[in-house]
Amino acid sequence: MTQLEEEFQYYLCHQDELVEKHEGQYVVVKDSQILGFYDSEVEAIENTQRDHKLGTFLVQRCEPGSQNYTEVFHSRVVIV
């Protein structure tokens, strides 16, 4: 399991309580810890990348249900 998959699993395990307190905000998770909550995805990324390398933390909108999140994984595969 990759680091981002672990962060996503942390979000899923705590989704209900996060939504209850922070619905509509973006949560930043790294090393199974919450680094902060933000009103926009851009704000979350810009503030977090000051101290943490991109790709090492998860930014997820706090919304109820499974239809409101996606998992995106990137690879360096080039199809020619």
N, C-alpha and C positions, 0 to 999 in steps of 0.2 A: 504494500500500500504506500502510495506517495505521501509526502508531507501535506499537500493540498487536499488529498482524499481524507487524511486524518482530521484536518481542520473542518472539512465539510461534515464528517461524521459527528464531530463535536457540536457543530451547529444543529444537526438533526436531533441529537440527544437533548439539546436545550432549547429547541425551537419554540415550544409552547410558552416557556417562561420569558424568552426574549421577545416574542411577539406581544405578550401581555404588557410588558413594560416599555417596549421600544418599537411598536408597530409602525412601519413606514420608514424607519431609519435604516441606515447601513451599519452593520456591525463588522469590525475587523477582528479576525481570530488568527493567532499564531501560537504554536506550541501548546495548543489546547487551552489558551488563555485569551480573554477578551482584551484587546488593546484600546478599543474605544468605539463610540457611536457617532455617526455623522448624518447630516441631512441629505447629502448627495454622494453618489459613488465617486465622483471626481474629487470631492473634498476628502473622502476617506483615503483614496489612493495617494493624493498629493501629500497629505499630512503624514501618512504612515511610511511612505517611501523615503522620508527624510532620515529615518533611523533604521529602516529595514529594507533589504533588497527586494525588488519586485520579483514576484514568483515564490516568495517565502511566506506570504500571508494570504488569507482569504478575505474577500470583501463580499458580504452577502446581505441582501435586503431582507429585513425582518418582516415576513408576511406569513399568514397561516396557510396550511395545506401544502400539498406536494406539487401542485401546478404552478406555483410561484417561484420555483427555483430551478436552476439548470446546472449541470456539471459541464464544464468546458475544459478539455485537456488539449494541449497543443503539442505537436511533434514537429520535427524538422524534416519530415518525409516530403520529398518532391516527386510528383508523378509526372513523367514526361511522355 
